[in-house]
Amino acid sequence: MASPVSPPTELREQVSSWVERLHEETTGFFTVLDRGGSFREDRWERPGGGGGVSRVLTGGGTYEKAGVNRSAVEGVLDPSLAHRIGARAAGIEPLNFFVTGLSLVAHPRSPLVPTVHLNVRYFEITNSSGKRVDAWFGGGTDLTPTYPFPEDAAHFHRALEAECRRHHPDFYSRFKTWCDHYFVNTHRGEERRGIGGIFFDHLRDGEGGLGLSQLLEFAQGVGGILPEAYSSIVERRRDLPFGERERHFQLVRRGRYAEFNLVHDRGTLFGLHTGARIESVLMSLPPLAAWDYSPEYPAGSFEAELMAMLEPRDWAADF
């Protein structure tokens, strides 16, 4: 059997260092954006190798719950897991895996402020001598509003489009479409979780003519996009008045958010299958949610307008 620990490659060390910096920067960003809350930190170790640092803010000024997690886990690559994650590593030779990344979800108090999610990760597979036999980047970010402000969706997507075009002319259109069809509750009649963003996975050496170092630069750009793409939305909406009707609809939409993360989300399923710390794996779940029985919303209501906003559209060009 392969050793659960393999010698780190140069790229692995570079990515790991960046993930640690991003964790600090992102924690600081949400601390300032929250206006009053602070993060609790928990460090954990995975029995099979590696561990992580979870930081969770609850009861803040702007956020009911916000989590910013980083992890770096490794171990023997089980053949069934290799197939599940889409690894290009076949044969009888024992293999090891290493994955590091950052994941965040922020659930605001106000239903007029959208929930935001972002993650970036690097996956590496090595043989028993430490030689890399497969490696790729994945990640993305998406916005989940519970009140229909189309201009917020347009702002978010335009920031993503500009960042993607810095690295490749086709990345935004490709990864927006991927996101539109990923964050979907298929068991709810293809209902989208939010207004999308970008999602990508298995970006390997040579993707779009880019090497792994260039793909790392792209992942770094995505990891640092929220100050541009999200903060001004929060500033515009955080102090607007709302009532019980808006709050209840927020809780219903949070229920759909929880359904996606528990039924479909790759990161949640990977964490469950690899024995990661369960509190960290389920960090993305909202603190409160509601499930109405077969809700219907009258035409012209803000609820109906929000549901119509969830259908894919070219947000970057429409406003």
KOLDOPA-941949 format. One record per residue (C-alpha): residue in one letter; residue number from 1; x, y, z. Coordinates in nm, 2 decimals, m for minus. Last residue first. Layout:
  rest   nr       u       v       w
     A  NUM       X       Y       Z
...
***
This chain:
  rest   nr       u       v       w
     F  319   m2.76    4.61   m1.79
     D  318   m2.81    4.30   m2.02
     A  317   m2.45    4.24   m2.12
     A  316   m2.29    4.10   m1.80
     W  315   m2.61    3.94   m1.69
     D  314   m2.64    3.72   m2.00
     R  313   m2.93    3.50   m1.88
     P  312   m2.98    3.18   m1.69
     E  311   m3.32    3.15   m1.51
     L  310   m3.29    3.25   m1.15
     M  309   m3.42    3.60   m1.22
     A  308   m3.77    3.45   m1.28
     M  307   m3.77    3.32   m0.92
     L  306   m3.68    3.66   m0.79
     E  305   m3.96    3.83   m0.98
     A  304   m4.21    3.57   m0.85
     E  303   m4.10    3.64   m0.49
     F  302   m4.12    4.02   m0.56
     S  301   m4.48    3.97   m0.66
     G  300   m4.59    4.06   m1.01
     A  299   m4.74    3.73   m1.08
     P  298   m4.85    3.55   m0.76
     Y  297   m4.61    3.32   m0.59
     E  296   m4.68    2.95   m0.53
     P  295   m4.52    2.74   m0.25
     S  294   m4.55    2.36   m0.25
     Y  293   m4.53    2.31    0.13
     D  292   m4.31    2.57    0.28
     W  291   m3.96    2.46    0.40
     A  290   m3.77    2.71    0.62
     A  289   m3.41    2.79    0.70
     L  288   m3.20    2.91    0.99
     P  287   m2.82    2.89    1.05
     P  286   m2.75    2.84    0.68
     L  285   m2.54    2.54    0.57
     S  284   m2.20    2.61    0.43
     M  283   m2.01    2.49    0.74
     L  282   m2.13    2.14    0.67
     V  281   m1.79    2.01    0.57
     S  280   m1.62    2.21    0.85
     E  279   m1.85    2.07    1.12
     I  278   m1.80    1.72    0.97
     R  277   m1.42    1.72    1.00
     A  276   m1.30    1.54    0.68
     G  275   m1.35    1.17    0.65
     T  274   m1.28    1.14    0.28
     H  273   m1.63    1.04    0.16
     L  272   m1.81    1.32    0.36
     G  271   m1.56    1.58    0.24
     F  270   m1.59    1.47   m0.12
     L  269   m1.97    1.48   m0.10
     T  268   m1.97    1.84    0.05
     G  267   m1.73    1.95   m0.22
     R  266   m1.92    1.80   m0.50
     D  265   m2.25    1.96   m0.41
     H  264   m2.56    1.76   m0.51
     V  263   m2.78    1.64   m0.23
     L  262   m2.66    1.82    0.09
     N  261   m2.54    2.14   m0.07
     F  260   m2.84    2.16   m0.31
     E  259   m3.09    2.10   m0.03
     A  258   m2.93    2.35    0.20
     Y  257   m2.97    2.62   m0.07
     R  256   m3.33    2.52   m0.12
     G  255   m3.39    2.57    0.25
     R  254   m3.21    2.91    0.23
     R  253   m3.47    3.01   m0.03
     V  252   m3.74    2.94    0.22
     L  251   m3.56    3.13    0.49
     Q  250   m3.52    3.44    0.26
     F  249   m3.89    3.42    0.18
     H  248   m3.97    3.44    0.55
     R  247   m3.74    3.75    0.59
     E  246   m3.90    3.93    0.29
     R  245   m4.25    3.87    0.44
     E  244   m4.14    3.97    0.79
     G  243   m4.03    4.31    0.67
     F  242   m3.74    4.49    0.51
     P  241   m3.57    4.82    0.54
     L  240   m3.24    4.90    0.35
     D  239   m2.93    4.92    0.56
     R  238   m2.74    4.63    0.41
     R  237   m2.83    4.69    0.05
     R  236   m2.59    4.93   m0.11
     E  235   m2.29    4.84    0.11
     V  234   m2.34    4.47    0.05
     I  233   m2.35    4.52   m0.33
     S  232   m2.04    4.73   m0.31
     S  231   m1.85    4.44   m0.14
     Y  230   m1.94    4.17   m0.39
     A  229   m1.76    4.18   m0.72
     E  228   m1.45    4.40   m0.65
     P  227   m1.38    4.29   m0.29
     L  226   m1.50    3.94   m0.39
     I  225   m1.25    3.87   m0.67
     G  224   m0.95    3.74   m0.47
     G  223   m1.00    3.37   m0.51
     V  222   m1.09    3.41   m0.88
     G  221   m0.77    3.60   m0.95
     Q  220   m0.57    3.34   m0.76
     A  219   m0.73    3.06   m0.96
     F  218   m0.64    3.24   m1.28
     E  217   m0.28    3.28   m1.16
     L  216   m0.27    2.91   m1.08
     L  215   m0.39    2.84   m1.43
     Q  214   m0.09    3.03   m1.55
     S  213    0.15    2.82   m1.34
     L  212   m0.03    2.50   m1.46
     G  211    0.03    2.59   m1.82
     L  210   m0.22    2.77   m2.04
     G  209   m0.32    2.68   m2.40
     G  208   m0.69    2.68   m2.31
     E  207   m0.62    2.40   m2.07
     G  206   m0.26    2.28   m2.14
     D  205   m0.18    2.16   m1.78
     R  204   m0.51    2.07   m1.63
     L  203   m0.83    2.26   m1.54
     H  202   m1.03    1.97   m1.39
     D  201   m1.31    2.19   m1.25
     F  200   m1.48    2.52   m1.33
     F  199   m1.77    2.73   m1.20
     I  198   m1.86    3.09   m1.27
     G  197   m2.14    3.31   m1.15
     G  196   m2.49    3.19   m1.10
     I  195   m2.81    3.38   m1.04
     G  194   m2.91    3.16   m0.75
     R  193   m2.99    2.80   m0.66
     R  192   m3.14    2.72   m1.00
     E  191   m3.46    2.51   m1.02
     E  190   m3.42    2.22   m1.26
     G  189   m3.76    2.07   m1.17
     R  188   m3.69    2.06   m0.79
     H  187   m3.50    1.73   m0.80
     T  186   m3.25    1.89   m1.04
     N  185   m3.17    2.15   m0.77
     V  184   m2.92    2.34   m0.99
     F  183   m2.59    2.49   m0.91
     Y  182   m2.41    2.31   m1.19
     H  181   m2.60    2.41   m1.51
     D  180   m2.56    2.79   m1.48
     C  179   m2.22    2.74   m1.33
     W  178   m2.10    2.55   m1.64
     T  177   m2.25    2.82   m1.86
     K  176   m2.06    3.09   m1.66
     F  175   m1.75    2.88   m1.69
     R  174   m1.75    2.86   m2.06
     S  173   m1.86    3.22   m2.13
     Y  172   m1.61    3.36   m1.87
     F  171   m1.32    3.14   m1.98
     D  170   m1.33    3.21   m2.35
     P  169   m1.10    3.51   m2.38
     H  168   m0.84    3.37   m2.14
     H  167   m0.65    3.51   m1.84
     R  166   m0.75    3.88   m1.81
     R  165   m1.08    3.79   m1.97
     C  164   m1.18    3.59   m1.66
     E  163   m1.13    3.89   m1.44
     A  162   m1.34    4.12   m1.65
     E  161   m1.62    3.86   m1.68
     L  160   m1.62    3.80   m1.31
     A  159   m1.66    4.17   m1.24
     R  158   m1.93    4.20   m1.50
     H  157   m2.11    3.90   m1.34
     F  156   m2.13    4.06   m1.00
     H  155   m2.24    4.40   m1.13
     A  154   m2.51    4.25   m1.35
     A  153   m2.65    4.04   m1.06
     D  152   m2.66    4.35   m0.84
     E  151   m2.83    4.54   m1.11
     P  150   m3.11    4.28   m1.13
     F  149   m3.21    4.35   m0.77
     P  148   m3.48    4.08   m0.70
     Y  147   m3.47    3.98   m0.34
     T  146   m3.34    3.64   m0.21
     P  145   m3.01    3.67   m0.38
     T  144   m2.77    3.38   m0.43
     L  143   m2.44    3.47   m0.59
     D  142   m2.18    3.23   m0.73
     T  141   m1.81    3.17   m0.71
     G  140   m1.57    2.92   m0.87
     G  139   m1.34    2.64   m0.80
     G  138   m1.11    2.38   m0.97
     F  137   m0.75    2.33   m1.05
     W  136   m0.58    2.02   m1.18
     A  135   m0.31    1.76   m1.13
     D  134   m0.22    1.41   m1.25
     V  133    0.08    1.18   m1.25
     R  132    0.31    1.39   m1.01
     K  131    0.61    1.19   m0.91
     G  130    0.63    1.13   m0.53
     S  129    0.80    0.78   m0.55
     S  128    0.48    0.60   m0.46
     N  127    0.29    0.78   m0.74
     T  126    0.14    1.12   m0.71
     I  125   m0.21    1.28   m0.76
     E  124   m0.27    1.65   m0.72
     F  123   m0.58    1.85   m0.66
     Y  122   m0.58    2.23   m0.63
     R  121   m0.88    2.42   m0.49
     V  120   m1.07    2.74   m0.51
     N  119   m1.41    2.82   m0.35
     L  118   m1.66    3.10   m0.33
     H  117   m2.01    3.14   m0.21
     V  116   m2.22    3.45   m0.16
     T  115   m2.56    3.51    0.00
     P  114   m2.73    3.82   m0.12
     V  113   m2.82    4.13    0.08
     L  112   m3.19    4.22    0.07
     P  111   m3.28    3.93    0.29
     S  110   m3.09    4.10    0.57
     R  109   m2.90    3.88    0.81
     P  108   m2.64    3.77    0.56
     H  107   m2.53    3.41    0.49
     A  106   m2.16    3.40    0.39
     V  105   m2.01    3.09    0.24
     L  104   m1.64    3.03    0.20
     S  103   m1.41    2.75    0.07
     L  102   m1.03    2.75    0.04
     G  101   m0.81    2.48   m0.11
     T  100   m0.58    2.19   m0.08
     V   99   m0.59    1.85   m0.22
     F   98   m0.33    1.57   m0.21
     F   97   m0.38    1.22   m0.35
     N   96   m0.16    0.91   m0.33
     L   95   m0.13    0.63   m0.58
     P   94   m0.05    0.25   m0.58
     E   93    0.03    0.12   m0.92
     I   92   m0.23   m0.11   m1.07
     G   91   m0.35    0.10   m1.35
     A   90   m0.55    0.42   m1.39
     A   89   m0.49    0.79   m1.30
     R   88   m0.68    1.04   m1.50
     A   87   m0.89    1.15   m1.19
     G   86   m1.25    1.24   m1.24
     I   85   m1.34    1.28   m0.87
     R   84   m1.57    0.98   m0.85
     H   83   m1.33    0.76   m1.05
     A   82   m1.04    0.83   m0.82
     L   81   m1.27    0.78   m0.52
     S   80   m1.36    0.43   m0.63
     P   79   m0.99    0.35   m0.69
     D   78   m0.90    0.47   m0.34
     L   77   m0.62    0.72   m0.35
     V   76   m0.41    0.68   m0.04
     G   75   m0.38    1.00    0.17
     E   74   m0.38    1.37    0.16
     V   73   m0.56    1.67    0.31
     A   72   m0.49    2.04    0.29
     S   71   m0.78    2.26    0.42
     R   70   m0.90    2.61    0.44
     N   69   m1.23    2.74    0.57
     V   68   m1.41    3.07    0.57
     G   67   m1.75    3.05    0.72
     A   66   m2.01    3.33    0.76
     K   65   m2.33    3.31    0.97
     E   64   m2.59    3.56    1.07
     Y   63   m2.40    3.81    0.87
     T   62   m2.42    4.19    0.87
     G   61   m2.35    4.28    1.24
     G   60   m2.24    3.93    1.34
     G   59   m2.44    3.65    1.51
     T   58   m2.21    3.38    1.39
     L   57   m1.86    3.40    1.24
     V   56   m1.69    3.08    1.15
     R   55   m1.32    3.01    1.08
     S   54   m1.21    2.65    1.00
     V   53   m0.84    2.56    0.97
     G   52   m0.74    2.23    0.81
     G   51   m0.61    1.88    0.82
     G   50   m0.36    1.64    0.66
     G   49   m0.35    1.27    0.66
     G   48   m0.58    0.97    0.71
     P   47   m0.69    1.07    1.06
     R   46   m0.77    1.43    0.94
     E   45   m0.65    1.70    1.17
     W   44   m0.85    2.00    1.29
     R   43   m0.79    2.36    1.38
     D   42   m1.09    2.56    1.50
     E   41   m1.11    2.94    1.47
     R   40   m1.40    3.16    1.59
     F   39   m1.45    3.46    1.37
     S   38   m1.55    3.81    1.49
     G   37   m1.85    4.02    1.44
     G   36   m1.89    4.40    1.44
     R   35   m1.91    4.56    1.10
     D   34   m1.95    4.25    0.88
     L   33   m1.76    4.38    0.58
     V   32   m1.45    4.44    0.80
     T   31   m1.45    4.09    0.94
     F   30   m1.54    3.96    0.59
     F   29   m1.23    4.11    0.43
     G   28   m1.00    4.00    0.72
     T   27   m1.11    3.64    0.69
     T   26   m1.06    3.66    0.31
     E   25   m0.70    3.80    0.35
     E   24   m0.60    3.54    0.61
     H   23   m0.74    3.25    0.41
     L   22   m0.59    3.39    0.09
     R   21   m0.25    3.39    0.25
     E   20   m0.29    3.02    0.36
     V   19   m0.41    2.92    0.01
     W   18   m0.11    3.10   m0.15
     S   17    0.14    2.90    0.06
     S   16   m0.04    2.58   m0.03
     V   15   m0.03    2.66   m0.40
     Q   14    0.34    2.72   m0.40
     E   13    0.41    2.41   m0.20
     R   12    0.21    2.20   m0.43
     L   11    0.37    2.36   m0.73
     E   10    0.72    2.26   m0.60
     T    9    0.61    1.90   m0.54
     P    8    0.56    1.77   m0.19
     P    7    0.71    1.43   m0.10
     S    6    0.43    1.18   m0.05
     V    5    0.23    1.11    0.27
     P    4   m0.04    0.84    0.29
     S    3    0.23    0.58    0.20
     A    2    0.12    0.35   m0.08
     M    1    0.00    0.00    0.00
***
